Amino acid sequence: MATPLRAQISPGPLATAHASLEGPAQCTQCHGGRREPMGAQCLVCHKDVNWLTERGRGLHGSTEVKGTPCASCHPDHAGRDFSMIKWPDGSAAKFDHKRAGWALKQKHAEAECRDCHVAKYEVSPAAKLSARKTGQGYTGLETTCTSCHEDVHRSALGSSCTTCHDIASWTVTPGFNHDTTAYELTGKHEDVKCDKCHLDPRLSPRGDGKGHLVPVYKPVSFGTCTNCHTDPHNGTLGPKCADCHSTSGFKVIDKNRFDHDRTKYPLAGKHATVPCAACHKDFSTPALKTPAFATCASCHRDAHNGTATVMGKAADCAACHTVSGFTPSTYSVASHAKEKYPLDGKHTSVKCASCHVKSTTATAATQFGSSKVVMRPAYARCTDCHADDHGGQLKTSASQGECSACHRVAGWTPSTFDSAAHAKTRLVLDGRHQEVPCAACHGTSRTGLPPLTASVALGKANFLFSLNEVDCAACHVDPHRGRFAALGARPTTAGCLACHGTRAFRPSTTTVAAHTQLGFALEGGHRATPCSACHKELGRPPVAKQSSLVRAGGTWSELRLVAQETCVACHTNPHGTQFDAWNAKGACAACHSVETFAPAQKFNHDTDASFSLKGAHEKVPCGQCHVRDPKSADPRVLVYRPLSGRCDTCHGKEVR
């Protein structure tokens, strides 16, 4: 209790913190002299507050407080137990910490003042300047996390904890994005807990003060997958796991990056699109990791059930197929040449499936495999594969209807049944007949010929083999109207062929020798005489070219070719009636031969005339005695009879 005298010197006792300044002699330490402001004197002792004020830090350095008299918030002389802090919000608990320049949020907002404002957290330089020796203070704290909390990362991640963490929970890092680091998290890595990697024993994590292991965030090696994962392939596929795998899952193979060519079995063709699991399943066993691949049968079942052999020996699929596709087969014509049935001609272009058909029997799969393809079809006869297109007409022939007797594998047409083979039938083919297509006579169209009257099945080829037409007139028009046929007026033994060949109707093949058989031998000058000179119908102008077939619609004039037996039937008589009374009765042949008309080779002037040529008369030209007949208009007519045998007829009378 203050005495009246004390009251005149001091308003009251100082608080406990200022008790050492009690007494009249100490007043100037706070109040100064000459009524100086107390604030300057306060900062002399409270150097920590001065340090904060100069730097604009804390409540004392804020614009709200800076320049305000200290006593407005820190009154004294109210007794030893008086609280020297007048809190702006009424109490320390209600103090808005934002006034101090650092708002309390989340977990910090729940903390008591004494939880933070303790000596162990006072690490600021201001703490060393504080004159306070005991009790709770409010200066000396820093705003960095590590000023109060242990840096479990040992400065490896920098000093700003809030880059990753917030104040709500230490174990949650809302501010951290792994993609901003040198190792972006993708795929399955996104679901991995942080400690799974950062507490890995290989990083040798150390413990904190409480004995907990502290995750290692730097340095963490991540250059290769094997930095974290064990290589299940033991290095056989190289060090780069990412060449095959992705972070989507270990069993997810990135085919765009995985190079199967690095393995002992490069993938080609259809194999390039096969899912990995189709061969490797789930990689659960060494056998599945490296499956057998030496033969196709290592993975594929024999679709032919052992029936597909090469030269009689069992063969792997690769002998006939490629990985590019099951079809087409690579078994070539050259390969087939080594088998019992080589492929020739048209057979070389036939699709395999045309002969190696799929069986539809109930036992096909058991007998021929899942493909059901008949690999060993019958081939001894053409009809094992081909239908008889001739309806069985040739079953009774020597070939028994075997196609190869008349056809080749090079092509169904032309037939190999040639003229030599046809010569063994009832009709020999020669001349133009050799050029006529078989179907022109044996086919159902038969243009220009009578239609077929078959009593047998013709088959798909519509071809009749046995024909009755063997005579020329059966197919061709006879311009002689049967005159030279067997029952004609002038029958010939060979029929048409006696005078004509099969190469062409004209010219006739009748020779000089053959004409003798026709009743008129061609001799002498007659041998060089054109046929039309005697047979006038042959001299008619030829009609337009037309077919000679009986139903071709051509118009043919009759060629009778009637023979003439007398000379005057063809030749003009230049002698008129001079020799009509002669014993030869005017027969030309009495004097002339067929060799030449003049001279008259058969006439003998000594025996055939009444005037014998002897002596000088032998050398006299005929025309000197046999002159032109003045009574005839024909200059060729000479006078032969009657002529006088007297000398003076030709020689003038001698003058005696």
PyMOL commands that set and color helices and strands:
alter all, ss='L'
color gray80, all
select helices_A, chain A and resi 4-9+16-21+24-31+38-45+47-55+70-72+97-100+106-110+113-116+119-121+125-129+145-147+161-163+178-180+187-191+194-198+201-203+225-227+241-243+260-262+269-273+276-280+286-289+296-298+317-319+333-336+345-349+352-355+364-368+382-384+403-405+419-422+431-435+438-442+472-475+495-498+512-516+524-528+531-534+536-539+567-569+588-590+615-619+622-625+647-649
alter helices_A, ss='H'
color red, helices_A
select strands_A, chain A and resi 245-246+249-253+309-310+313-314
alter strands_A, ss='S'
color yellow, strands_A
deselect
rebuild
show_as cartoon
